[in-house]
């Protein structure tokens, strides 16, 4: 019963996460979630829009982690990565909030064609940092010890009828569509800059891991993300920058007050996954997971769908999995 109750609370919380508790403009998922990430002072290259963690569909013994930055890449944000920042996947194990290993990426300045050199380091907190991959953006890079890395421009995999949520029309009644059958993906045609890292799951030493991502400029953490939209939905504007600059270990102490009954389930803000399972959300997060429809159906909220059933681009079953940029 306790497990069922916890699942129900989490389901309700996730519904709040994807729909939000108040109207927003482009702040779905984790896009432009805090004042420090938006114009005039913000840098889209450091704005994490979404992260994903899932079992590789082509190699079940591998785990895939994806970090997307640059919301509206090429329109609202650049299409390159910052050469003065670090991009990190932080991995915890067996329910701990303490990071056991960091996969850290650095990029060079773009060349005349926009390509950047990329270096991936495996960092053991308090221990060594080892270069495990080097290459260029826009190309697959082999990782020492197994796995692949790819960094480049892709279609934004987040899909949602944001205009219907904002009240422009009813869900499943997009303009020009037949009532009950049509939705409009607000994110169709938009791109992001993506980092895709696939590794043998055995490197983690356990099937039960947690993943969160962060961007760091100098010694300052700029953005971080685990589960979808924690900052966007629950954290007030006055504390959004502080949330992004903090660590998951401090979440319960510093931010529980803003999540209320959801705090014990949603904090710390770490995306958890059993890497031995091919299941998606709520087990990690797969690219094609229709989070909105899952939660509408689970909770019996009419009409049970936003009638946007998938991404505007086609995901691949092979590395690097994301749909091509527009």
BELLIN-V462175 format. One record per run of one state. SS is the DSSP state (@ for helix, = for strand, . for the rest). FROM is the first residue (numbers start at 1). TO is the last residue. Records with the same first field share a line. If there is no record, write none. Layout:
SS: FROM-TO / FROM-TO
This chain:
.: 1-1 / 20-34 / 38-43 / 47-47 / 56-61 / 70-72 / 74-76 / 78-84 / 94-100 / 108-116 / 124-128 / 137-140 / 143-147 / 156-161 / 166-172 / 174-181 / 183-190 / 205-207 / 218-219 / 226-229 / 235-236 / 246-247 / 267-270 / 275-284 / 286-290 / 300-323 / 325-326
@: 2-19 / 35-37 / 44-46 / 162-165 / 201-204 / 230-234 / 237-245 / 248-266 / 291-299
=: 48-55 / 62-69 / 73-73 / 77-77 / 85-93 / 101-107 / 117-123 / 129-136 / 141-142 / 148-155 / 173-173 / 182-182 / 191-200 / 208-217 / 220-225 / 271-274 / 285-285 / 324-324
